Amino acid sequence: MRIRGALHVHSKLSRDGTLTIAELVDWYRGNGYQFLAMGEHAEDLDERKEQELSQQSMANSNDRFCVIPGIEFAGNNDIHIVGIGAACLIRGRDPVEVAREIHGQGGFAVLAHPKRIGWTCPSNVLLAVDAAEIWNVGYDGKYLPSPKAMGGFRRMQQVNPKLLAVASHDFHRTASFYDVAIEMDVPSLHPEAILTNLKQGVYRIRSAFFNCDPEARMSGTKRALLRHLSQQLTNMRKARTALLGRFS
């Protein structure tokens, strides 16, 4: 079956989330999604909330929708890693050890919002994680990924050729939503099937104006088009800001 999913989603278990997991499922189902991969802030979880994350993920999964538990770990040097499929807290802050612990839980380790660290990351961290967010809607904006992100990802791949690209929502509230999905074919709507495809890079990143494979391969023509459209978006945002400033 063909399914669409959203990665790095925060519920009310995180301090800045606005919907419960059940409400997120209803809302995302209404927008044509079949799975969510959570990314709750580790610093907001205690033992009770950790159990709640696992229980609510399971309780809100069925043959029509799947919720995969996940935790966003803030490590040293402001490096954040989302452990998709990780439901147990990791106490250390060393990003390499965090990635190892995520793998020990059977999870998929994603370098979160690399824009925040200027697309620079120690080599040992890049070799430890499975993927990097080439497009984080919360940090990079709606409609298109940044050409700088694509360049940054290419540099990271020079260190770790096996590094995969993902797009993530970093969802906190409905107003910030943009419809960019991870699409894949799975034999069943089950966390293990989805995690297997993520780990093996068997999916596509797709939105209304952009799509790519897990290696973010693009032709020269598509890269040029992305740069052009991104510049147009930047110009439109600047014009909007100027107009709002005039009438405020």
Long-range contacts (C-beta under 8 A, 24 or more apart in sequence): 1-185, 1-186, 1-187, 1-188, 1-189, 2-183, 2-184, 2-185, 3-34, 3-35, 3-183, 3-184, 3-185, 3-186, 3-189, 3-194, 4-32, 4-33, 4-34, 4-35, 4-181, 4-182, 4-183, 4-206, 5-33, 5-34, 5-35, 5-36, 5-37, 5-66, 5-181, 5-182, 5-183, 5-184, 5-194, 6-33, 6-35, 6-36, 6-37, 6-168, 6-169, 6-171, 6-181, 6-182, 7-37, 7-39, 7-82, 7-84, 7-110, 7-166, 7-167, 7-168, 7-169, 7-182, 8-37, 8-39, 8-70, 8-72, 8-82, 8-110, 8-112, 8-133, 8-136, 8-168, 8-169, 8-170, 8-171, 9-36, 9-37, 9-38, 9-39, 9-169, 9-171, 10-38, 10-39, 10-40, 10-41, 10-72, 10-170, 10-171, 10-172, 11-38, 11-40, 11-56, 13-40, 13-44, 13-45, 13-49, 13-52, 13-53, 13-56, 14-40, 14-41, 14-44, 14-172, 15-41, 15-44, 16-41, 16-172, 17-172, 18-172, 18-173, 18-174, 19-173, 19-174, 20-56, 21-56, 21-57, 21-60, 21-67, 22-56, 22-59, 22-60, 24-171, 25-60, 25-65, 25-67, 27-174, 28-65, 29-64, 29-65, 31-177, 31-179, 32-179, 33-65, 33-181, 34-64, 34-65, 34-66, 34-189, 35-65, 35-66, 35-67, 35-68, 35-189, 35-194, 36-65, 36-66, 36-67, 36-68, 37-68, 37-70, 37-84, 37-85, 37-194, 38-67, 38-68, 38-69, 38-70, 38-71, 39-70, 39-71, 39-72, 39-82, 39-84, 39-112, 39-168, 39-170, 40-70, 40-71, 40-72, 41-71, 41-72, 41-74, 42-71, 42-72, 42-73, 42-74, 42-89, 42-90, 43-74, 45-71, 45-89, 50-87, 50-88, 50-89, 53-87, 54-87, 57-87, 61-189, 61-191, 63-189, 64-189, 65-189, 66-189, 66-190, 66-191, 66-194, 68-191, 68-194, 68-195, 70-107, 72-112, 73-98, 73-102, 77-117, 77-122, 78-116, 78-117, 79-111, 79-117, 79-121, 79-125, 80-111, 80-112, 80-113, 80-116, 81-109, 81-110, 81-111, 81-112, 81-129, 82-109, 82-110, 82-112, 82-168, 83-107, 83-108, 83-109, 83-110, 84-108, 84-109, 84-110, 84-195, 84-198, 85-191, 85-195, 95-122, 95-125, 95-128, 95-129, 96-124, 96-125, 96-128, 99-125, 99-128, 99-129, 99-130, 100-128, 106-195, 107-195, 108-195, 108-198, 108-199, 110-166, 110-168, 112-136, 112-168, 112-170, 113-138, 113-139, 113-140, 113-170, 114-149, 114-152, 114-153, 114-156, 115-139, 115-140, 115-146, 115-148, 115-149, 115-152, 119-148, 119-149, 119-151, 119-152, 119-153, 119-155, 119-156, 121-156, 123-159, 126-156, 126-159, 126-160, 126-163, 127-159, 127-160, 129-160, 129-163, 130-163, 130-164, 130-198, 130-199, 131-163, 131-164, 131-165, 131-166, 131-198, 131-214, 132-156, 132-163, 132-164, 132-165, 132-166, 133-166, 133-167, 133-168, 134-165, 134-166, 134-167, 134-205, 134-216, 135-167, 135-168, 135-180, 135-205, 135-210, 136-167, 136-168, 136-169, 136-170, 137-167, 137-168, 137-169, 137-170, 137-171, 137-176, 137-177, 137-178, 137-180, 138-169, 138-170, 138-171, 138-172, 138-176, 139-170, 141-233, 142-178, 143-178, 143-207, 143-209, 143-233, 144-209, 144-210, 144-226, 144-229, 144-230, 144-233, 145-210, 145-226, 146-230, 147-223, 147-226, 147-227, 147-230, 150-216, 150-218, 150-223, 150-226, 153-216, 154-216, 157-215, 164-198, 164-201, 164-214, 164-215, 165-205, 165-212, 165-214, 165-215, 165-216, 166-198, 166-205, 166-214, 167-205, 167-207, 178-207, 179-207, 179-208, 180-205, 180-206, 180-207, 180-210, 181-205, 181-206, 181-207
